[in-house]
Amino acid sequence: MTEVSFPNLFGGFVIRVSRVAFTVFGVDIYWYGLIIGIGFALAVFLAMRNANRHGIKEDDVINILLIAVPIAIIFARLFYVVFYTKNWTFSEIINIRDGGLAIYGAIIGGMGAAAVYTWIKKINFLALGDLAGPYFALAQAIGRWGNFVNQEAFGYNTNLPWGMTSQPIQNELSLLASRGVDVNPYLPVHPTFLYESLWNILVFTVLVIMARRKKFNGQIFCLYMALYGFGRMFIEGLRTDSLWLGNIRINQLIGLIFFLVFTAILLLIYFKERKAKKSEKEEMEMSTGRSEYASILKDNIKMTEEEDAKPSEPEDGEPPEDKEV
């Protein structure tokens, strides 16, 4: 049992948490995996209920999950192992029960597997992404609480009311301080797991609302990638356990790339669709004679006809024609 303290909240608020949810035949079942499983199950349930709205068959959703989920877990672990500085043993690499899964690895692996499946089965990948985006954000929001139970994915010291501390946090900060990192083991830290959970709930809400106003395939998927990348880019800067590529926080870099790339894609598709609709509207108006050009043309024709219908006036110096009596 671990005591998690919030010294600046309500005069000193304390929560007791245990990493072990329950034990089955002598095997401990950790809250970390259980919470992630709950988030995943809820996401799958909601996706199955809304698959038909996006033109995706439920059977295809199940088949994609059976392929993409194992690959996503493998990539999540490999991403973490590659960028976390440590002399890994094989037994440590395959042991994921204590944490150590990188979400960007899961996104890349799962998305790649889904893309291959949709290409083979001739399914619209962007429509699938629109379906999965909101529920993936929801699963992430729930899954981050596994980090809270493990007392990991926290940030640097803070004096904010929600700053937290615990023995595992103090132990980790002491290790970082011994390596020259500017941290104080005995002061509260940013609960960055909470920040990301709240951000993902906001992203989920925005995506659900936008899904009802969807204009083109890929809109919700690109919006998810851009919004998540934007939030993670800032939150990652607060964390003490970042994965590094030289002097660059790799997750912060990927967050920036995701935000820029998918925002650009959204804008390109939006303006392309807008231009196509404008051209289609003009063609329709031309065919019915209601366009601005057609109106001007009709006015000019009418004016010409009116001029032709007027009696001609004699030129200067010429006598007027005799009128018949």
C-alpha positions in Angstrom: 0.0 0.0 0.0 1.4 3.4 -1.0 0.4 6.7 0.6 0.0 9.5 -2.0 0.0 12.9 -0.4 -1.2 16.2 -1.7 0.3 18.6 0.9 -1.2 21.8 -0.5 -4.7 20.5 -1.1 -7.3 20.8 1.7 -4.5 21.2 4.3 -2.9 17.9 3.4 -4.9 15.3 1.5 -3.8 11.6 1.5 -4.9 8.7 -0.7 -3.8 5.1 -0.1 -3.3 3.0 -3.3 -2.1 -0.5 -4.0 -0.6 -1.7 -7.2 -2.3 -5.1 -6.8 -6.0 -5.3 -7.5 -6.4 -8.9 -6.5 -4.7 -12.3 -6.6 -5.7 -15.3 -8.6 -4.1 -18.7 -7.8 -1.1 -16.9 -6.3 -0.7 -14.5 -9.2 -1.0 -10.8 -8.5 -3.3 -8.9 -11.0 -2.1 -5.3 -11.1 -4.3 -2.3 -11.4 -2.1 -1.0 -14.2 -3.1 -3.7 -16.6 -6.6 -3.8 -15.3 -7.3 -0.1 -15.8 -5.8 -0.2 -19.3 -8.0 -3.2 -20.1 -11.1 -1.4 -18.9 -10.3 1.6 -21.1 -9.7 -0.6 -24.1 -12.9 -2.7 -23.5 -15.0 0.5 -23.3 -13.5 1.9 -26.5 -14.2 -1.4 -28.3 -17.8 -1.5 -27.1 -18.5 2.1 -28.3 -16.7 1.5 -31.6 -18.8 -1.6 -32.3 -22.0 0.3 -31.6 -21.1 3.1 -34.0 -19.2 1.1 -36.7 -22.2 1.1 -39.2 -22.4 4.9 -39.1 -18.9 5.1 -40.6 -19.5 2.3 -43.1 -17.4 -0.2 -41.3 -18.6 -3.8 -40.6 -18.5 -5.1 -37.0 -16.7 -8.2 -38.2 -13.9 -6.0 -39.7 -13.6 -4.2 -36.5 -13.0 -7.4 -34.6 -10.5 -8.7 -37.2 -8.6 -5.5 -37.1 -8.4 -5.6 -33.3 -7.2 -9.2 -33.3 -4.3 -8.2 -35.6 -3.6 -4.6 -34.5 -3.7 -4.9 -30.7 -0.8 -7.5 -30.3 1.3 -5.5 -32.8 0.5 -2.2 -31.0 1.6 -3.7 -27.7 4.9 -5.0 -29.2 5.6 -1.6 -30.8 4.7 0.2 -27.6 7.2 -1.9 -25.7 9.9 -1.7 -28.3 9.6 2.1 -28.6 10.1 2.4 -24.8 13.0 0.0 -24.8 14.8 1.7 -27.7 14.6 5.2 -26.3 14.9 4.5 -22.5 18.5 4.5 -21.6 19.2 1.2 -19.8 21.1 -2.0 -20.3 18.1 -4.3 -20.9 18.0 -8.0 -20.4 15.6 -10.1 -22.5 13.5 -11.0 -19.5 13.1 -7.2 -18.6 12.1 -6.4 -22.2 9.2 -8.9 -22.2 8.1 -8.0 -18.7 5.4 -5.3 -19.2 3.5 -5.9 -16.0 5.4 -3.1 -14.3 4.7 -0.5 -17.0 6.9 0.8 -19.7 4.6 1.1 -22.7 5.0 4.1 -25.0 1.8 5.3 -26.5 3.4 6.6 -29.7 4.8 3.2 -30.3 1.3 1.7 -29.9 -0.2 4.3 -32.2 2.4 3.7 -34.9 2.2 -0.1 -34.7 -1.6 -0.3 -34.4 -2.2 2.2 -37.2 0.3 0.5 -39.5 -1.4 -2.9 -38.9 -4.8 -1.4 -39.5 -3.6 0.3 -42.7 -2.3 -3.0 -44.1 -5.6 -4.8 -43.3 -7.8 -2.1 -44.8 -5.6 -2.0 -47.9 -5.9 -5.8 -48.4 -9.7 -5.8 -47.7 -10.3 -2.6 -49.7 -11.8 -0.8 -46.6 -11.6 3.0 -46.3 -8.8 3.5 -43.8 -9.7 7.1 -43.1 -13.3 6.1 -42.3 -11.9 3.6 -39.9 -9.7 6.3 -38.3 -12.7 8.5 -37.9 -14.5 5.7 -36.1 -11.5 4.9 -33.8 -10.2 8.4 -33.0 -12.7 9.5 -30.3 -12.7 6.1 -28.5 -8.9 5.8 -28.6 -8.7 9.2 -26.8 -11.2 7.9 -24.2 -9.2 4.7 -23.7 -6.0 6.9 -23.2 -7.8 9.1 -20.6 -8.8 6.0 -18.6 -5.5 4.2 -19.0 -3.4 7.1 -17.6 -4.8 6.3 -14.2 -2.7 3.1 -14.3 0.3 5.5 -14.1 -1.2 7.0 -11.0 -1.5 3.6 -9.3 2.1 2.8 -10.3 3.2 6.3 -9.2 4.9 7.0 -12.5 4.6 9.5 -15.4 4.9 12.5 -13.0 6.6 15.8 -13.5 9.0 18.2 -11.9 8.4 20.0 -8.6 5.5 22.4 -8.2 3.7 24.5 -5.6 0.3 24.1 -7.2 -2.5 22.9 -4.9 -2.7 19.5 -6.8 1.0 18.8 -6.5 1.5 15.2 -5.2 4.3 13.2 -3.5 4.8 9.6 -2.3 7.6 7.3 -1.3 8.1 5.9 -4.9 8.2 9.5 -6.2 10.7 10.6 -3.6 12.9 7.6 -4.5 12.8 8.4 -8.2 13.6 12.1 -7.6 16.5 11.2 -5.3 17.9 9.1 -8.1 17.5 11.9 -10.6 19.0 14.5 -8.2 22.1 12.2 -7.8 22.5 12.5 -11.6 22.4 16.2 -11.5 18.8 16.8 -12.4 17.4 20.0 -10.7 14.7 18.3 -8.5 13.9 18.2 -4.8 12.8 14.8 -3.6 10.8 16.2 -0.7 8.6 18.7 -2.6 5.4 17.9 -4.5 5.5 17.2 -8.3 3.2 17.8 -11.3 0.7 14.9 -11.7 1.3 14.9 -15.5 -0.7 11.6 -15.8 -3.7 13.7 -14.6 -3.0 16.5 -17.1 -3.0 14.0 -20.0 -6.1 12.3 -18.8 -8.0 15.5 -18.6 -6.7 16.6 -22.0 -7.8 13.3 -23.6 -11.3 13.7 -22.1 -11.4 17.1 -23.7 -10.2 15.7 -27.0 -12.8 12.9 -26.8 -15.6 15.4 -26.2 -14.5 17.6 -29.2 -14.2 14.6 -31.5 -17.7 13.3 -30.6 -19.2 16.7 -31.3 -17.3 17.1 -34.6 -18.2 13.6 -35.7 -21.8 14.7 -35.9 -20.7 17.5 -38.3 -18.2 15.4 -40.3 -17.7 16.7 -43.8 -15.2 14.2 -45.3 -13.5 11.0 -44.4 -10.3 11.5 -42.4 -11.5 14.6 -40.7 -12.0 13.1 -37.2 -8.9 10.9 -37.5 -6.6 13.9 -38.4 -8.2 16.0 -35.7 -7.5 13.4 -33.1 -3.8 13.1 -34.2 -3.3 16.8 -34.3 -5.0 17.5 -30.9 -3.3 14.7 -29.1 0.0 15.7 -30.5 -0.6 19.3 -29.4 -1.4 18.4 -25.8 1.3 15.8 -25.4 3.9 18.3 -26.8 3.3 20.6 -23.8 2.7 18.0 -21.1 5.8 16.1 -22.1 7.9 19.1 -21.2 6.9 18.8 -17.6 7.8 15.1 -17.2 10.9 13.8 -15.5 10.8 10.4 -17.2 10.9 11.4 -20.9 12.4 9.2 -23.5 15.3 11.0 -25.2 16.9 11.1 -28.6 20.1 12.9 -27.8 19.0 16.2 -26.2 15.5 16.0 -27.6 12.5 14.6 -25.9 11.3 12.1 -28.5 7.6 12.2 -27.5 7.7 16.0 -27.6 9.2 16.0 -31.0 6.6 13.4 -32.3 3.8 15.5 -30.7 5.0 18.5 -32.6 5.3 16.6 -35.9 1.8 15.1 -35.4 0.3 18.5 -34.7 1.9 20.2 -37.8 1.4 17.3 -40.2 -2.2 16.4 -39.4 -3.2 20.1 -39.1 -1.8 20.7 -42.6 -3.6 17.6 -43.9 -6.9 18.9 -42.4 -6.5 22.3 -44.0 -5.5 20.9 -47.4 -8.5 18.5 -47.5 -10.8 21.3 -46.2 -9.8 23.8 -48.9 -9.8 21.1 -51.6 -13.4 20.1 -50.6 -14.4 23.7 -50.4 -13.0 24.5 -53.9 -14.7 21.4 -55.3 -18.1 22.3 -53.8 -17.7 25.9 -55.1 -17.0 24.6 -58.6 -19.9 22.2 -58.5 -22.2 25.0 -57.3 -21.0 27.3 -60.1 -21.6 24.6 -62.7 -25.1 24.0 -61.4 -25.9 27.7 -61.4 -24.6 28.0 -64.9 -26.7 25.2 -66.1 -29.8 26.7 -64.6 -28.9 30.3 -65.6 -28.6 31.5 -62.0 -24.9 32.3 -61.8 -23.6 35.8 -61.6 -22.0 35.5 -65.0 -25.2 34.2 -66.5 -27.2 37.1 -65.0 -24.8 39.6 -66.4 -24.9 37.9 -69.8 -28.7 37.9 -69.7 -28.8 41.6 -68.8 -26.5 42.5 -71.6 -28.6 40.5 -74.1 -31.8 42.2 -72.8 -30.2 45.7 -73.1 -29.1 44.9 -76.6 -32.6 43.8 -77.6 -34.1 46.9 -76.1 -31.6 49.1 -78.0 -32.5 47.3 -81.2 -36.2 47.8 -80.6 -35.9 51.6 -80.2 -36.7 53.7 -83.4 -33.6 55.1 -84.9 -33.1 58.9 -84.6 -32.0 61.0 -87.7 -28.5 62.0 -87.9 -27.6 65.7 -87.6 -28.4 67.6 -90.9 -30.7 65.0 -92.3 -34.5 65.9 -92.6 -36.9 63.7 -90.8 -38.6 61.0 -92.8 -42.1 61.8 -94.0 -44.7 60.0 -92.0 -47.6 58.4 -93.7 -50.9 60.0 -93.2 
